[in-house]
Amino acid sequence: MIWFIDCGLHDVTRYLSDYHDINVRIDKPALEAARISSDTPVTFQTSASSPDQPGGPLAEELDLLLDPHGLGWKIGPDGLLVTSKDALAASRVELSKLRQTLPGLKKVYVDW
């Protein structure tokens, strides 16, 4: 089990990046727009997740870790991006608009 007690968000994401051997970035412009600091203190208890279980424990832990701070995450070309809930909602709205415009669309490929 892993505990974070009043650790800065940046430190927690760096730890998760090292522990899971994945690139974890913070979307600083989105956090600044939401008035959230990358040094926001985070207190969180986590179990030891397996990096080879996509959509499993790591995803659940990220949701539990980030949601109380108005944050979320998504997978991008450079790894995992921690961003604001507003930025996530905006990207989903754009994709939704694209699907409405092109109703026969089956797959969407995004060039980040």
HELIX and SHEET records of a PDB file:
HELIX    1   1 LEU A    9  HIS A   20  1                                  12    
HELIX    2   2 LYS A   28  ALA A   33  1                                   6    
HELIX    3   3 PRO A   57  LEU A   66  1                                  10    
HELIX    4   4 ASP A   67  HIS A   69  5                                   3    
HELIX    5   5 LYS A   85  THR A  101  1                                  17    
SHEET    1   A 2 ILE A   2  GLY A   8  0                                        
SHEET    2   A 2 PRO A  41  THR A  46 -1                                        
SHEET    1   B 3 VAL A  24  ILE A  26  0                                        
SHEET    2   B 3 GLY A  79  SER A  84  1                                        
SHEET    3   B 3 LEU A  71  GLY A  76 -1                                        
END                                                                             
